[in-house]
Amino acid sequence: MSTTVDPAQAELFSGMAAEWWDRKGSSALLHQVNPVRLKYICEVAGAEWQLDTSARRWLEGCEVLDVGCGGGILSECLARLGGEVTAIDAASDSIDVARSHAADQGLEIDYRLATTDVLEREDRRYDLVTCMEVVEHVLDVPAFLKSLRALLKPGGLLIFSTPNRTAMSFGVMILGAEWVLKLLPRGTHDWDRFLTPEELTSALALADLDVFDCRGINYAPGTGFALGPDKRVNYIGAARPL
């Protein structure tokens, strides 16, 4: 087992695997926020690489790694955009679900029950690495971030998202989502593990990654999730190798 993987968290997400593609189950919020994540990836990667992201398969020829892929919600979108996608997760049941769903959709995605340090030892490198809602679940954040850096090609991009550690995020994600509304199982998140944007930016810098863009992911009843300036609950950012 990798030193960055929390076995309890891997077991928890394995227990939720059957609901990855249930848009009304415990993964409902992930399905709702996925278009916002994809929009951010298009905007940032398009500007950074000077690509026309309006093209149907604008990721054609790009090697993509989706870290902590779960059931493949984001992985499938990246594959449909033309990316050569490798997707990894530490929960075996999630990988099984992801493989089955991708096969049903006719998508070629290399799903692996693996961790970033395994790929690092294999000397793998990618143009784009995505890491959505993962860093708050790992045991050794500095080691994890260094492994992400090692997996990037020169000129590559890391796109990450994670909850902020604020009173508002505790109210929304712990009390609201887990305890009151029961949208997620209790224990899905540990608020003490959340990182502020400043903390994560500093940690990424120590891993030789430069954060050049960071925005909030905001929710409004009736309109849903959108990118915005308010980072108090959740934020998404981009980093390039130094």
C-alpha positions, 0 to 999 in steps of 0.5 A, spaced: 500 500 500 502 506 498 504 511 503 499 516 501 493 512 501 489 512 507 486 505 507 480 507 511 478 512 505 479 507 500 475 502 503 469 507 504 469 509 497 469 502 495 463 501 499 460 507 495 462 504 488 455 502 486 452 509 486 458 512 482 453 513 476 447 514 480 445 521 479 440 521 484 445 517 489 451 519 493 455 521 487 449 526 485 454 532 487 460 530 483 455 529 476 453 536 478 459 539 478 463 535 473 461 540 467 464 546 471 470 542 472 470 540 465 469 548 463 475 550 467 480 545 464 478 547 457 479 554 459 486 553 462 488 548 458 486 552 451 489 558 454 496 555 456 497 551 450 493 555 445 488 550 443 481 551 440 477 548 445 471 548 441 473 543 437 470 536 438 476 532 440 481 538 442 485 533 446 487 529 441 494 526 441 494 528 449 496 523 454 492 524 460 492 522 467 486 522 472 488 521 479 483 518 484 478 517 478 472 513 482 467 511 477 470 515 471 465 521 471 471 526 469 475 520 465 470 519 460 469 526 458 476 527 457 476 521 453 470 523 449 475 530 448 480 525 444 485 524 450 489 518 451 486 517 458 489 513 464 485 513 470 487 510 477 484 509 483 486 506 490 479 503 491 478 496 487 470 496 486 471 503 483 475 501 478 471 495 476 465 500 476 469 505 471 471 499 467 464 496 466 461 503 464 466 505 459 466 498 456 458 500 455 460 507 452 465 504 447 470 508 450 477 506 451 480 508 457 486 505 461 483 504 468 488 501 473 488 499 480 494 503 482 497 509 485 501 515 483 508 512 486 507 506 482 506 510 475 512 514 477 516 508 478 514 506 471 517 512 469 510 514 466 509 522 464 503 525 461 501 532 458 495 533 463 494 530 470 487 531 473 486 531 481 479 532 483 477 532 490 483 527 492 488 531 496 484 532 502 484 524 502 491 522 502 496 521 508 502 524 506 500 530 502 508 533 500 509 526 497 503 525 493 504 532 490 511 530 488 509 524 485 504 528 481 510 533 479 514 527 477 508 525 472 508 531 468 511 532 462 515 538 460 510 544 459 504 539 462 499 541 466 496 539 473 489 541 474 486 540 481 480 541 486 479 540 493 475 543 499 477 549 503 478 549 510 473 554 513 467 555 517 463 555 511 466 549 508 465 545 515 457 547 515 456 546 508 460 539 507 460 536 513 454 538 517 450 540 511 452 534 506 453 529 511 449 530 517 443 534 515 442 532 508 445 525 508 448 527 501 454 523 503 456 518 508 458 520 514 466 520 515 467 522 507 471 528 509 475 530 515 475 537 515 482 537 519 485 535 512 482 540 508 487 545 505 487 553 504 489 555 497 495 558 500 497 552 504 496 548 498 499 553 493 505 553 498 506 545 498 505 545 491 511 550 490 515 545 494 514 540 489 516 544 484 509 546 481 507 553 480 500 555 481 498 560 476 490 560 476 485 559 482 478 560 482 472 558 487 467 553 485 460 556 488 453 553 488 447 557 488 440 554 489 436 554 482 442 555 478 447 550 480 455 550 480 459 555 477 466 558 477 467 564 481 471 568 486 468 565 492 473 560 494 470 559 501 467 552 500 471 549 494 476 551 489 479 549 483 486 551 480 492 549 475 499 549 476 505 548 471 512 545 472 517 550 475 
